[in-house]
Structures are given as C-alpha cells and as structure tokens.
Amino acid sequence: MDEDLALEALLEFLNCVETGIANAKQLVRREKVCEWDPNAIPFTKAVGSKGQYERYPAEGQKAEATTHYKNLLADLKQHNDRFTRNGWFYWLFLDKATIGRKRKSTSE
C-alpha cells in the first residue's frame, strides 16, 4: 500500500515537472525572436475595407528579405499572425508574406 502511494506521488510529481518544462520551453521560444525596427521596413500607405493602413510590401511587389522584415515575420508567426506593439496593430496577410499595420486608436 505504501509503495502504491509513493508511486502515485512520484507520477504526480513527474507530471508537474513535465508541465513546468513545457511552459519554460514556450517562454524561451517566445523570447528567441530577434529585434526588428519598424522604421527600417518601407511600409506603404494603402486603403482596405476597414480604412487606411500601411503594408509591406506594396501591392504587386515582392518583399526584400531584410533582417528586420524576417524578424517581424517570425514575431508575427509566434503571436498567431497578429499583435499590438508601441501603439501599432500588426498582422500577417493570408499569403504569409505581406505585413499590415495600423495605428491603434486612443479610444480602444
């Protein structure tokens, strides 16, 4: 009986350790994204169904694979293709290569 209780306690402990390791790996992956500077990416103005926004690359153009662009793409992919940073909402288009951004309104 004591062996069963000890085994059950050990299994519970190992499950907790496993969960902790999985959470730590997720945090490390999140922090692995390199820095990017939005001012180094030549966004162009565009108008969509919800109003004005900026995009890179411009419609009909191909993106240059600069470090800042690649790092922003990686950051977006790690955040389910959208996030808000420094007052800007960024998203990834369905083509997984075009990045859109729009300044967040102050009322939100």
N, C-alpha and C positions, 0 to 999 in steps of 0.2 A: 504494500500500500504506500509506504514512504517513497519507494522507487517510482511509482506512478506519479505521485505528487511532484517529485523532483524533476521527472521527465517533462511533465506538463509545464512546470515553471521554466525549465530550460527552453522549451519550444516557444513559450510566450516571450521570453527574453530575446531569443533569436529573431522572432517576428518584429519586435520593436527595433532591434538593431538594423534589420533589413529595411524597414521603413525609413529610419534615420539616414541610412546610406543613400537610398533613392532620393530623398529630399535634398541631401547635400549635393549629390550629382547634378540635380536640376538647378540648384543655385549656382554651382560652378559653371555650368553650361551657359546660364544667363549672363554671367559676368565675363565670359570669354570674348564677347563681341568687342572688336576694336573700335576706337574712336572714329567719328566722322564729323565733318564740318558742313552744315547745310549751305554755307556761303561758298563752298568750293564746288558745289553742284549747280550747273547752269539751268535752274528751273525756268520755264517759260509760262507766261500767262495763258490761261485757257478758260472757256466757259462750258459748263456742263449743265445737266438737268437741275442741279441744285445751286446754280450760280457760278461765280468766279472761283477759280482755284489755280494752282500752279502745278506743273507736271515736268517730269524729266524721264525720258527725252521728249522733245516736241513731237507732236503727232506726225507720223510718217518718217521720223528719224530713228536712227539706231543709237543706243546708249554707248558712250565710251566707257570702258571698264576701268574707271579710275578706282583708286583705293577707297576714297570717300563714298563713291557710289556702291561699290561692292560691300563695304561695311554697313551702309544704311540698308541695303537689301538683306543682309544677314540679320541685322537687328529687327527688321520688319518680320522676317520669317520666324524669328524666335518669339515674337509677340503676336502670333496669329494674324499676320499681314496688316496690322494697324496699331497705332499708339499715338499718344499725345506727348510732346516734349517741348519745353520752352515756349508755350503758347501756340504751338502749331500742331494740327492733327495730320499725321502722315498715314498713307495707306498704299497698298500694293494692288495694282490693277490685275485683272484675271490673267493677263499674259505673263504674269510673274516677272516682268522686266521693267514695266513702267511704274514710276512712283508719283503719287499725287500728294499735294499738301494744301492745307487751307488754314488760315489763322483762325483760332478759336475765338468766338465772340465772348465779350466780357460778361454777358448775362448768363452764361452757362456755368 
